[in-house]
């Protein structure tokens, strides 16, 4: 009976930690961004880690998209010490007629002792920094504050 209660409690906690949010940047530059960020538990037996998955689309004029040299996900510096693992990170340019950059991946943070609300308020991911082939930096943020 205790095992069943523990398993059910674990499942409810994992489901409770799972969350999803989306963001759209209000950039005045050559790029715009749509993003989906979701939070979830890593393992049912380990409730102290939170996986943050991201799916980001960067759009703009074809020549601007093709001019992107590098991109970097920006983690909130206040909580970078909680980053315990980087999952797969894939970025690729898609679309022939109207190209866009798609960035997908996940990160795992140690969030032991934090509630779902506290984790969400931490805003673990801030945005994406793009560097074009001319050396210009462009910051696209998830939150307008």
C-alpha positions as CSV (number, residue, x, y, z in Angstrom):
1,X,0.0,0.0,0.0
2,X,2.8,2.4,0.8
3,X,4.4,1.7,-2.5
4,X,1.2,2.6,-4.4
5,X,0.9,5.8,-2.4
6,X,4.5,6.7,-3.1
7,X,4.2,6.0,-6.8
8,X,0.9,8.0,-7.1
9,X,2.4,10.9,-5.2
10,X,5.5,10.8,-7.5
11,X,3.3,10.8,-10.6
12,X,1.2,13.7,-9.3
13,X,4.4,15.7,-8.5
14,X,5.8,15.1,-11.9
15,X,2.6,16.1,-13.6
16,X,2.4,19.1,-11.3
17,X,5.9,20.1,-12.2
18,X,5.2,19.8,-15.9
19,X,4.4,23.2,-17.3
20,X,4.6,25.0,-20.6
21,X,4.9,28.5,-21.7
22,X,5.4,30.3,-25.0
23,X,7.0,33.5,-25.9
24,X,7.2,35.9,-28.8
25,X,9.9,38.5,-29.0
26,X,9.2,42.1,-29.9
27,X,12.4,42.7,-31.7
28,X,13.1,45.9,-33.6
29,X,16.0,44.2,-35.4
30,X,16.1,41.9,-38.4
31,X,15.0,38.8,-36.5
32,X,11.8,37.8,-34.7
33,X,11.4,34.8,-32.4
34,X,8.6,32.4,-31.4
35,X,9.5,30.0,-28.6
36,X,7.9,27.3,-26.5
37,X,9.5,26.3,-23.2
38,X,8.3,23.4,-21.1
39,X,9.2,22.2,-17.7
40,X,9.0,18.6,-16.5
41,X,10.4,16.1,-14.1
42,X,13.4,14.0,-15.3
43,X,12.6,10.7,-13.6
44,X,9.8,9.4,-11.5
45,X,12.2,8.4,-8.8
46,X,14.1,11.7,-8.8
47,X,11.9,14.7,-8.1
48,X,14.8,17.0,-7.6
49,X,15.7,17.7,-11.2
50,X,13.7,19.7,-13.7
51,X,14.1,19.3,-17.5
52,X,13.6,22.4,-19.5
53,X,12.8,21.7,-23.1
54,X,12.8,24.5,-25.7
55,X,11.6,24.8,-29.3
56,X,12.6,28.1,-30.8
57,X,11.9,29.5,-34.3
58,X,13.9,32.5,-35.5
59,X,12.5,34.2,-38.6
60,X,13.4,37.2,-40.7
61,X,14.3,38.1,-44.3
62,X,16.0,35.2,-46.2
63,X,19.4,37.0,-46.4
64,X,19.3,37.8,-42.6
65,X,18.6,34.2,-41.7
66,X,21.3,32.9,-44.0
67,X,23.7,35.5,-42.4
68,X,23.4,33.9,-38.9
69,X,26.8,32.6,-38.0
70,X,26.2,31.4,-34.4
71,X,23.5,31.2,-31.8
72,X,23.6,30.8,-28.1
73,X,20.9,30.0,-25.6
74,X,21.0,32.5,-22.7
75,X,20.5,30.9,-19.3
76,X,19.6,33.2,-16.4
77,X,23.0,33.9,-14.7
78,X,21.3,33.9,-11.3
79,X,20.6,30.2,-11.7
80,X,23.4,28.9,-13.9
81,X,24.9,27.1,-10.9
82,X,21.8,24.9,-10.9
83,X,22.5,23.6,-14.4
84,X,23.5,20.0,-14.0
85,X,23.2,18.7,-17.6
86,X,22.9,19.8,-21.2
87,X,20.7,17.6,-23.3
88,X,20.7,17.5,-27.1
89,X,20.8,20.9,-28.8
90,X,20.0,21.1,-32.5
91,X,19.9,24.2,-34.6
92,X,19.2,24.2,-38.4
93,X,18.0,26.4,-41.1
94,X,14.8,25.2,-42.7
95,X,12.5,26.3,-45.4
96,X,13.5,27.0,-49.0
97,X,11.2,29.8,-50.0
98,X,11.0,31.4,-46.6
99,X,14.0,30.2,-44.5
100,X,13.9,30.2,-40.7
101,X,16.2,28.9,-38.0
102,X,14.9,26.2,-35.7
103,X,16.6,25.6,-32.3
104,X,15.5,22.6,-30.2
105,X,17.0,21.1,-27.1
106,X,16.8,20.5,-23.4
107,X,18.6,21.4,-20.2
108,X,18.4,19.8,-16.7
109,X,18.5,21.9,-13.6
110,X,18.8,20.8,-9.9
111,X,15.6,22.3,-8.4
112,X,15.6,20.4,-5.2
113,X,13.3,22.0,-2.6
114,X,11.5,24.3,-5.1
115,X,7.8,24.3,-5.9
116,X,6.4,24.5,-9.4
117,X,5.6,28.2,-8.9
118,X,9.1,28.9,-7.6
119,X,10.6,27.1,-10.6
120,X,8.4,29.0,-13.1
121,X,9.3,32.3,-11.4
122,X,13.0,31.6,-11.8
123,X,12.8,32.1,-15.6
124,X,15.7,29.7,-16.1
125,X,16.0,30.7,-19.8
126,X,16.2,34.3,-20.8
127,X,16.5,34.2,-24.6
128,X,18.8,33.6,-27.5
129,X,21.8,35.6,-28.7
130,X,22.5,35.5,-32.5
131,X,25.8,36.5,-34.0
132,X,25.8,37.3,-37.7
133,X,28.6,36.8,-40.2
134,X,29.4,40.5,-39.8
135,X,30.1,40.1,-36.1
136,X,26.9,41.8,-34.9
137,X,25.1,40.5,-31.9
138,X,21.4,40.3,-31.7
139,X,19.6,39.5,-28.4
140,X,16.1,38.1,-28.5
141,X,14.4,37.7,-25.1
142,X,11.6,35.4,-24.0
143,X,10.1,37.9,-21.5
144,X,9.3,41.6,-22.0
145,X,10.0,43.2,-18.7
